[in-house]
Amino acid sequence: MTLSVEKDPILRKPEPEPSEALFEGRKPIYPQSVSGRFRNIKWGLLIGGLLLYYFLPFLRWDRGPGQPGQAVLIDLSNGRFFFFGVEIWPQEVYYITGLLILASFSLFLMNALAGRVWCGYLCPQTVWTDLFLLIERWTQGERRERLIKAGQPWTMQTLVEAILKHALWLMIAWWTGGAWVLYFADAPTLVKQLATFQAPMEAYVWIGILTFTTYTLAGFAREQVCLYMCPWPRIQAALTDEWALNVTYRVDRGEPRGSLKKAQALREAGEPAGDCVDCNQCVVVCPTGVDIRNGLDMGCIQCGLCIDACDNVMSRVGRPTGLIGYDTDNNVDRRAQGLPAEPPKIFRARTIVYMALIAGVAAIMGFSLATRNTLGVDVMHDRNPIYVALSDGSLRNGYTIRALNKLGAARDFKLTLDGLPKGQIEVLGQKSSDGVDIHVEADQTLEMRVMITTPPDAAPPTSTPIKLVLTDAKTGEKAARADFFKGP
């Protein structure tokens, strides 16, 4: 059985909307499956990405006794982010900022090289929509079958197929939400708690929220997310240039388009005929319903499925492949002028700047991680009173100090004072001008009240710069913070 263009919701010409309509209603899109190299790349990235997302929380990493054994863990209760051998503390949030900067520059670089290649291959919306479409085809048939069933009354078969499809969608959406919360607690423990209904209520709430959003966005919104909800299509249009590779229809080769018989007759008559046989396969495989033959469209996510569909048709009709392919706007203009195409310029000012920025930020972060201290000290001067004059003429300033031990073992430190001759430091009952001893448990922060006192014969000026130094008694590693000693 075949469908005419008039009955196809993707190929038919849209009916004019009433003048008072504020927006165009959504036309259902039923993408057809296709095979080819770009589809295979998408399958590979989909499988690899989903396996990584779903099973990464279960990967173990030995950090020593008393430390979490999950390779990737966001421990909100203790304010830690663990990534294999790296542990990020709240005071090191700049590393997260650095990762976001790296992600932004990488996205800019991908756009400069191949347009919206992120959208077509790596975006979570694309990946989960592809997975949901696979379920839909498996339960309800290929595009043609779904189009036929969409216009017919419900039967027991179509009802069973729909129930099975939505059940599988909900199962995937539920596991997507469940996998996300596993990054915030020990995965095996949380799975057991979830199964026995002993998990924290927050876990169930977030699983419910993410289940709903995944089910809705991947199952129903689909291309609407790319067309209307996502800001990236508008942003990338301002970042691209004439050398970026985009999925492009070869107008010079494809036009004038027509059926295979019509094109053959024109060639025999010595008249121009294009290679495009007007089969519309490039349109029916597009997940957003774009006709790439009309030129680059904001709805095109650069997934390359239309390339696979067109190459398959060209191979069957005995014409060269590549009628649709990745090409640059520069080559489109050159072909329109009858000039030969030029190879894409991968290395140009724009891409070199992005690569340099990515390398620079990565190098700074790598150096910082390699040389960062495993201890830290924070100092906060008392605000009221700023200083106290004792009865014997001595001056005293109060401070709140936090000593940070970032290792998985308890450590002994010495807290010393620099910059204030004859000044004495007092903490935890110890008072000395040479420093006091402090013990901090593994992976903990110790908050202390510290008093610094100067004798009557060594009263400093109104404000004297000082430095509090925390030194590891065993390794000699140091961390210091500057502050001031206040006087009259």
C-alpha positions in Angstrom: 0.0 0.0 0.0 1.3 3.5 -0.8 0.5 6.9 0.5 0.0 10.0 -1.6 1.8 13.2 -0.9 -1.6 14.8 0.0 -2.1 12.3 2.8 1.4 12.6 4.2 1.5 15.1 7.0 5.2 15.9 6.3 5.1 16.3 2.6 1.7 17.9 2.0 1.6 21.6 1.6 0.4 23.4 4.8 -3.1 24.8 4.7 -3.2 28.5 5.2 -3.8 29.4 8.8 -6.6 31.8 9.7 -5.5 35.4 9.9 -6.2 35.6 13.7 -3.9 32.5 14.5 -0.9 33.5 16.6 1.1 30.3 15.8 1.1 27.3 13.5 -0.1 24.0 15.0 2.3 21.1 15.3 2.2 18.6 12.4 3.1 15.1 13.6 6.4 13.8 12.3 7.0 10.1 11.7 10.7 9.8 10.7 11.5 6.8 8.6 14.4 4.6 9.6 17.5 4.7 7.4 20.8 2.9 7.2 24.2 4.3 6.3 27.5 5.6 7.7 26.0 8.6 9.6 23.2 6.4 11.1 25.9 4.0 12.2 27.9 6.8 13.8 24.8 7.9 15.6 24.0 4.4 16.8 27.6 4.0 18.1 27.4 7.3 20.0 23.9 6.5 21.3 24.9 3.1 22.7 28.2 4.3 24.1 26.7 7.4 25.7 23.8 5.6 27.3 26.0 2.8 28.6 28.3 5.4 30.1 25.4 7.4 31.7 23.5 4.4 33.1 26.5 2.4 34.4 29.1 5.0 35.4 27.7 5.3 38.9 28.4 1.6 39.6 32.1 2.0 38.7 34.3 1.6 41.8 37.4 3.6 42.8 39.5 2.8 45.9 40.3 6.0 47.9 41.3 4.3 51.1 39.5 3.4 54.4 36.5 5.5 55.3 36.3 7.2 51.9 33.5 6.7 49.3 34.3 4.0 46.8 32.2 5.4 43.9 34.3 6.6 41.0 32.0 9.6 40.2 30.1 11.0 43.1 28.5 14.3 43.9 28.4 14.2 47.7 26.2 17.2 48.5 25.8 16.3 52.2 29.6 16.7 52.7 30.2 19.2 50.0 32.5 17.0 47.8 32.7 16.1 44.2 34.7 13.0 43.5 35.8 12.1 40.0 38.1 9.1 40.0 41.3 10.3 41.6 40.2 13.9 41.9 38.3 15.4 44.9 36.8 18.8 44.6 35.9 20.8 47.7 33.4 23.7 47.9 36.3 26.1 48.1 37.5 24.8 44.7 34.3 25.6 42.8 36.4 27.4 40.2 37.3 23.9 38.8 33.6 23.5 37.9 33.7 26.9 36.3 36.7 25.9 34.3 34.8 22.8 33.1 31.9 24.9 32.0 34.3 27.2 30.1 35.9 24.2 28.4 32.5 22.9 27.5 31.5 26.3 26.0 34.7 26.6 23.9 34.4 23.0 22.7 30.8 23.7 21.6 32.0 26.8 19.8 34.7 24.8 18.1 32.3 22.1 17.0 30.0 24.8 15.6 32.9 26.4 13.7 33.9 23.0 12.2 30.6 21.4 11.4 27.6 23.5 12.5 25.1 21.9 14.8 27.0 18.6 14.9 26.5 18.6 18.7 22.7 18.7 18.2 22.7 15.9 15.6 24.9 13.4 17.5 25.6 14.2 21.1 22.7 16.3 22.5 20.7 14.3 25.2 17.5 15.4 23.5 18.6 13.8 20.3 20.0 10.6 21.9 16.9 9.9 24.0 14.5 10.8 21.1 16.4 8.4 18.9 16.0 5.7 21.5 12.2 6.5 21.9 11.8 6.4 18.1 13.5 3.0 18.0 10.9 1.7 20.6 8.1 3.3 18.5 9.2 1.5 15.3 9.6 -1.8 17.1 6.1 -1.7 18.7 4.1 0.2 16.0 5.9 -0.5 12.8 7.7 1.7 10.3 6.7 5.2 9.2 4.2 4.0 6.6 2.4 1.7 9.1 2.3 4.5 11.7 0.9 6.9 9.2 -1.9 4.5 8.3 -2.7 3.6 11.9 -2.8 7.3 12.8 -5.8 7.9 10.6 -7.8 4.8 11.5 -10.0 4.0 14.5 -8.5 2.2 17.5 -8.4 -1.6 17.4 -7.2 -4.1 20.0 -3.9 -4.5 18.1 -3.2 -0.8 18.0 -4.2 -0.4 21.7 -1.8 -3.2 22.7 1.0 -1.7 20.6 0.4 1.8 22.1 0.3 0.4 25.7 3.5 -1.5 25.1 5.2 1.5 23.6 4.3 3.8 26.4 5.3 1.2 29.0 8.7 0.9 27.5 9.0 4.7 27.2 8.2 5.0 30.9 10.6 2.3 31.9 13.4 4.1 30.0 12.4 7.4 31.5 12.3 6.0 35.0 15.7 4.4 34.7 17.0 7.7 33.3 15.8 9.5 36.4 17.0 6.7 38.6 20.5 6.7 37.1 20.8 10.5 37.7 20.1 10.3 41.4 22.7 7.5 41.7 25.4 10.1 41.0 24.5 11.8 44.4 24.8 8.7 46.6 26.5 5.4 46.8 24.8 3.6 43.8 24.5 0.0 45.1 23.3 1.2 48.5 20.8 3.6 47.0 19.4 1.0 44.6 18.8 -1.3 47.5 17.1 1.5 49.4 14.9 2.4 46.4 13.9 -1.2 45.9 12.9 -1.6 49.6 11.3 1.9 49.8 13.8 3.1 52.3 15.4 5.8 50.2 15.2 9.5 51.1 12.1 11.2 49.8 14.2 13.5 47.8 15.4 10.6 45.7 11.8 9.6 44.8 10.8 13.2 44.0 13.7 13.7 41.6 13.2 10.4 40.0 9.6 11.4 39.4 10.5 14.8 38.0 13.2 13.4 35.6 10.9 10.5 34.6 8.2 13.0 33.6 10.6 15.3 31.7 12.3 12.5 29.8 9.0 10.9 28.9 7.5 14.2 27.8 10.5 15.7 25.9 11.7 12.5 24.1 8.3 11.0 23.6 6.1 13.9 22.7 8.0 17.2 22.3 10.8 15.8 20.2 11.5 18.3 17.4 9.7 21.0 19.3 12.5 21.1 21.8 15.0 21.7 18.9 12.8 24.3 17.1 11.4 26.3 19.9 12.7 25.5 23.4 16.5 25.2 22.8 18.4 28.6 22.3 21.4 27.0 20.6 20.0 27.2 17.0 19.7 31.0 17.4 23.1 31.4 19.1 25.0 29.2 16.6 23.8 31.2 13.7 25.8 34.1 15.0 28.9 32.0 15.6 29.2 30.2 12.3 31.0 31.4 9.1 31.3 30.5 5.5 33.8 27.8 6.1 31.8 25.7 8.6 30.6 22.3 7.2 26.8 22.0 7.0 24.5 19.4 5.5 24.0 20.8 2.0 22.0 20.0 -1.1 24.0 20.3 -4.3 21.7 22.5 -6.2 24.0 22.7 -9.2 23.9 18.9 -9.5 20.4 18.1 -8.4 18.3 20.7 -10.3 16.1 20.6 -12.3 14.7 17.7 -10.3 12.2 15.2 -11.6 11.3 11.5 -11.7 13.9 9.0 -13.0 12.0 8.6 -16.2 11.6 12.3 -16.8 15.3 12.9 -16.1 16.2 10.1 -18.5 14.0 11.6 -21.2 15.5 15.0 -20.8 19.0 13.7 -21.0 18.2 11.8 -24.2 16.8 15.0 -25.6 20.0 16.8 -24.8 18.3 19.0 -22.2 19.6 19.6 -18.6 18.3 17.2 -16.0 19.3 17.0 -12.3 20.2 13.9 -10.3 17.5 14.5 -7.7 14.6 12.1 -8.5 12.2 14.0 -6.1 11.7 10.9 -4.0 11.5 12.9 -0.8 13.5 10.3 1.1 15.7 13.1 2.5 12.5 14.7 4.1 10.9 11.6 5.5 14.0 10.5 7.4 14.6 13.9 8.9 13.7 13.9 12.6 12.6 17.5 12.4 10.8 17.3 9.0 13.2 19.7 7.2 13.5 19.6 3.4 17.2 20.3 3.0 16.7 21.0 -0.7 15.2 24.3 0.2 18.5 25.4 1.8 19.9 25.5 5.3 17.1 25.6 7.8 17.1 26.4 11.5 15.4 23.1 12.1 18.2 21.1 10.6 20.3 19.5 13.4 23.0 18.4 11.0 22.5 14.7 11.8 23.4 13.5 8.3 20.4 11.1 8.0 19.3 12.8 4.8 22.8 12.1 3.4 22.4 8.4 4.1 18.9 8.3 2.5 20.0 10.2 -0.6 23.1 8.1 -1.0 21.0 5.0 -0.9 18.7 6.3 -3.6 21.5 7.4 -5.8 23.2 4.0 -5.5 19.9 2.3 -6.5 19.3 4.6 -9.6 22.9 4.4 -10.7 23.9 8.0 -10.0 27.0 9.2 -8.0 26.5 9.6 -4.3 27.1 12.9 -2.6 24.1 14.8 -3.9 23.5 15.8 -0.2 26.6 16.0 1.9 28.6 18.1 4.4 29.8 21.2 2.6 30.6 24.9 3.2 28.7 28.0 2.2 31.8 29.2 0.4 31.6 26.2 -1.9 27.9 26.7 -2.4 28.7 30.2 -3.7 31.6 29.0 -5.8 29.4 26.3 -7.5 26.8 28.9 -8.2 29.4 30.9 -10.1 30.6 27.8 -12.0 33.9 27.6 -10.0 35.4 24.4 -8.5 34.9 23.6 -4.9 37.6 24.1 -2.4 38.6 21.8 0.5 37.4 22.9 3.9 39.7 25.0 6.0 39.9 23.2 9.3 42.6 25.5 10.6 41.6 29.1 10.3 41.6 32.1 12.7 38.4 31.2 14.4 39.2 27.6 15.0 42.8 28.3 16.0 41.6 30.8 18.6 39.1 28.2 20.0 41.7 25.5 20.1 44.2 27.8 21.8 41.6 28.8 24.4 40.6 25.1 25.1 44.3 24.2 25.4 45.0 27.2 27.6 42.1 26.6 30.0 42.9 22.8 30.1 46.6 23.5 30.8 45.7 26.0 33.6 43.3 23.5 35.2 45.7 20.6 34.8 48.6 22.6 36.4 46.4 23.8 39.2 45.2 20.3 40.0 48.7 18.9 39.9 50.1 21.5 42.2 47.2 22.2 44.5 47.5 21.9 48.2 45.9 19.1 50.2 45.4 21.4 53.1 43.9 24.9 53.4 43.2 27.6 55.9 40.5 30.3 56.0 40.6 33.3 58.4 37.8 35.6 59.5 38.5 38.6 61.7 36.1 39.4 64.5 33.9 42.4 63.6 32.7 43.5 67.0 34.8 44.3 68.8 37.6 44.7 66.3 40.2 44.7 69.1 40.3 44.5 72.9 42.6 46.5 75.1 43.5 44.4 78.2 44.0 45.9 81.7 47.8 45.4 81.5 48.0 47.4 78.2 48.1 44.4 75.9 46.0 44.3 72.7 44.0 41.3 71.6 42.3 40.4 68.3 40.0 37.5 67.8 39.7 35.4 64.7 37.7 32.4 63.4 40.0 30.0 61.6 39.1 26.9 59.6 41.8 24.3 58.9 41.1 22.0 56.0 42.4 18.5 55.7 41.7 17.3 52.1 43.3 13.9 52.5 41.7 10.6 53.6 43.9 10.3 56.7 44.1 12.3 59.9 46.9 14.9 60.0 48.8 17.0 62.6 49.4 20.7 61.8 51.2 23.6 63.4 49.5 27.0 63.2 52.1 29.9 63.3 51.9 33.7 63.1 54.1 35.8 60.8 54.3 39.6 60.6 53.7 40.5 64.3 56.9 40.5 66.4 56.3 39.3 70.0 52.7 38.4 69.1 51.3 35.3 70.8 48.7 33.0 69.3 46.3 31.1 71.5 44.0 28.3 70.3 42.4 25.2 72.0 44.0 26.1 75.3 47.5 26.4 73.8 49.3 29.8 73.9 52.7 30.3 72.2 54.7 32.7 70.1 56.2 29.8 68.2 52.8 28.3 67.0 50.3 25.8 68.3 49.6 22.2 67.4 46.3 21.2 65.7 44.9 17.8 64.9 42.4 17.5 62.0 40.6 14.3 61.2 40.6 12.8 57.7 38.7 14.7 55.0 37.4 17.2 57.6 37.4 20.9 58.4 38.2 22.1 61.9 36.8 25.5 63.0 38.6 27.2 65.8 38.5 30.4 67.8 42.0 32.0 67.8 43.2 34.9 69.9 46.3 36.9 69.0 47.8 39.1 71.7 50.6 41.6 71.7 52.4 42.7 75.0 52.1 46.3 76.2 55.7 47.1 75.0 55.0 45.9 71.5 51.7 47.6 70.6 51.4 47.8 66.8 50.1 50.6 64.7 46.4 50.9 63.9 46.5 48.1 61.3 49.4 45.6 60.9 49.4 43.0 58.1 49.8 39.5 59.4 49.9 36.0 58.0 48.6 32.8 59.6 50.4 29.8 58.3 49.2 26.1 58.6 52.1 23.6 58.2 51.8 19.8 57.9 54.0 18.5 60.7 55.1 15.4 58.7 55.4 16.6 55.1 56.1 20.3 55.6 53.3 21.3 53.2 52.0 24.8 53.9 48.9 27.0 53.4 48.7 30.6 54.5 46.1 33.4 54.7 46.8 37.1 55.1 44.8 39.3 57.4 45.4 42.3 59.8 45.9 42.9 63.4 43.9 45.9 64.5 44.8 48.5 67.2 43.7 51.9 68.4 
